[in-house]
Amino acid sequence: MSDQANLKGYYYVRVGEDGTADGVDLYRQQGNVHTKIIDGLPGRAATNLICA
C-alpha cells in the first residue's frame, strides 16, 4: 500500500511454481517487468508440514 499514485517499482514474494519444486522467491516489479531477485530453494513450499 502506498500514498503515492506513481510507484517506481515494488517488491513481492511469490510462493509456488510447479507443484513439486515450489520455492519461495523474491521479485521486483517495475511496470510490466517482473525480475526475480532471490531464487529460493526448490521444494521448500511443496514440503508437507505437520503442525502440532
LINHU-V981039 format. One record per pair of residues at least 4 apart in sequence whose ideal C-beta (glycine too) atoms are under 8 Angstrom apart, sorted by sequence separation. I is the first residue (numbers start at 1). GAP is how many residues later the second one is. D is the distance in Angstrom with one decimal. If there is no record, write none. Layout:
# LINHU-V981039
i: (I:I)
gap: (GAP:GAP)
d: (D:D)
This chain:
# LINHU-V981039
i: (17:18:29:40:43:2:17:29:30:40:16:17:28:29:15:16:27:28:15:27:15:27:28:14:15:26:27:13:14:25:26:13:14:25:26:13:14:25:12:13:25:26:11:12:25:11:23:24:11:12:23:10:11:23:9:10:23:9:22:23:24:9:21:22:23:24:8:9:21:22:23:20:22:22:17:21:11:20:19:16:15:16)
gap: (4:4:4:4:4:5:5:5:5:5:6:6:6:6:7:7:7:7:8:8:9:9:9:10:10:10:10:11:11:11:11:12:12:12:12:13:13:13:14:14:14:14:15:15:15:16:16:16:17:17:17:18:18:18:19:19:19:20:20:20:20:21:21:21:21:21:22:22:22:22:22:23:23:24:25:25:26:26:27:29:30:30)
d: (5.8:7.1:6.9:5.7:6.2:5.9:5.5:5.1:7.5:7.9:4.4:6.3:7.6:7.7:6.8:7.9:5.4:5.0:7.8:6.4:5.3:5.5:5.5:7.7:7.9:7.4:6.3:6.3:5.0:5.6:4.6:7.1:7.9:8.0:4.0:5.9:5.7:6.2:7.7:7.6:5.7:7.7:6.4:5.5:5.0:6.8:6.8:4.1:5.2:6.7:3.8:7.3:7.8:5.9:5.8:5.8:5.2:6.2:7.6:7.1:5.6:3.7:4.1:6.8:5.5:5.6:6.8:7.9:5.8:7.1:6.1:7.0:3.8:3.9:8.0:6.7:7.3:5.5:6.5:5.5:4.9:7.8)
